[in-house]
Amino acid sequence: MQRKSMGYGLIILLLSIFGLIIYGAYSPARKAQKQQIVCFKFKNGTKTEAVERHMHDFAALKHEISQIISYTSGKTIPGVGKESPEYDVMHYITFQSKEDIETFLKHEKYRAFVKNNGGNWEKVFVINSEIRQ
């Protein structure tokens, strides 16, 4: 009788673990509410290696600052009229709240990024927006 009870207990335990795994896989992610677009123009003569280090270092922030929900980036391309873009690279960062943006900007890892890469920037342009869904 005790052996039978242990068998049922094991089945219930396994089903419970399976249920938790399924719940975790299908639970809703944090909802994106705010987006920040950061554009950088590098000083003339900035080496390609410095630009690549900038891109790598900024991308690494996604894994170091928990307030970032998603992140993408890229080098700018000519727009309408084939004019050269004013900025060289853009970063798109998504957050849940305005407070998360403020936390990001004050975070020690972001400040280290600015300190290590800021000497190569001619100018920076930041746009914050709400995400409509």
NORMO-V397192 format. One record per helix or strand of 2 or more residues. SS is the DSSP state (2 for helix, 1 for strand). FROM is the first residue (numbers start at 1). TO is the last residue. If there is no record, write none. Layout:
{{SS/FROM/TO} {SS/FROM/TO}}
This chain:
{{2/2/26} {1/34/42} {2/48/64} {1/70/75} {2/80/82} {1/89/95} {2/98/106} {2/108/120} {1/121/130}}
